[in-house]
Amino acid sequence: MPSASPPLGRRERNKQQKLDRITAAARELFDEHGVDQVTTQQIADKADIGTGTLFLYAKTKGELLLLVQSSSYTDALARGRSAAEEIPDVLGAVMAIIRPVVECNRKQIDNGRTYLREIVFGDPAEPHHRDALALTIQTEEAIAVVLRRDERIGANDAMTRAHIVSAIMFLSMAATLNVGLTVDEIVQQIEDQVRALLP
């Protein structure tokens, strides 16, 4: 019988509660005003903590955005994986993974584009940045699993193609030319390119 993990101590519970308040405050303010229009002081005030405490959890506003967006991205990826399991067609299953990620990224377009920029140019030693990079790897792995359904695609080839799919998705969401496009238009643009990668 597996043993239950010990309950968190008071200090750990307080830290988690502060992190939850910071995440909720940042999410609400970023969703309402956009990341560029929100100050760290506003987030600290809304979370009912001091700015010094805020910086213990995230050193920059970009890291706060990574924290908030990665939480939403995790949920989107889980929905996409679940949907892909129900779709036998390889292209359809890949797109089932991609659609919720695009929807998540486009919920607030400036935030989504800033999130992508932070992933590329942020400090990889920072924990929230590492978490965001881990999500991109998880996305590629999920896509590779679907691609392996096609017997003509080997394991290495599947990972290479999944990496290319990830790059296509990333560029489609980040491109300035696509700022005015709807989720459906971006998903269609990605699908047209992914189709060309399949045997």
Number of C-alpha atoms within 10 A of each C-alpha: 3 4 5 6 6 6 8 10 8 9 9 11 12 12 12 13 12 18 18 13 18 26 20 16 20 26 21 15 17 23 15 12 13 17 23 12 9 15 14 19 14 14 26 20 15 16 20 14 15 13 15 11 12 22 15 9 18 20 13 12 17 21 23 26 24 29 25 21 21 23 16 16 23 18 13 21 23 16 17 23 21 14 17 23 13 11 15 11 14 19 18 17 21 26 22 23 25 25 23 23 24 23 20 20 26 20 12 16 18 19 22 23 20 19 27 20 14 18 21 13 10 17 13 15 8 12 15 23 25 15 18 25 17 13 17 19 15 14 24 23 16 20 29 24 17 24 25 17 14 14 8 12 16 14 14 11 14 22 20 14 20 25 19 16 24 20 15 17 22 18 15 20 26 21 10 10 9 14 15 10 13 13 18 12 13 21 22 14 15 24 21 11 14 20 13 8 13 13 7
